[in-house]
Amino acid sequence: MKLNKINQIVLQFEDGRKISIIQNSEDSPNIGIGAYGNYGETCEVIIDGDKKPKGFLTAERLIEFLQGRKQL
């Protein structure tokens, strides 16, 4: 199975939890294993303690998701 190339950002909340934001690279084929999202449109995010990632988040939805999770 061919793997897609991804772009990843890893950051840390003040409480120590880490967050990973990934997106398929522009030149990645839409086959195989990759991020739940489309380059330049949506991304996938997971925070320490989550059981599964949240995918296909637009910029606005990512901000809403992070604002809601900041307090946990």
Sequence and secondary structure as in RCSB ss.txt:
>XXXX:A:sequence
MKLNKINQIVLQFEDGRKISIIQNSEDSPNIGIGAYGNYGETCEVIIDGDKKPKGFLTAERLIEFLQGRKQL
>XXXX:A:secstr
  B  EEEEEEE TTS EEEEEEE TT  SSSB  SS TTT EEEEETT SS EEEE HHHHHHHHHHHHT 
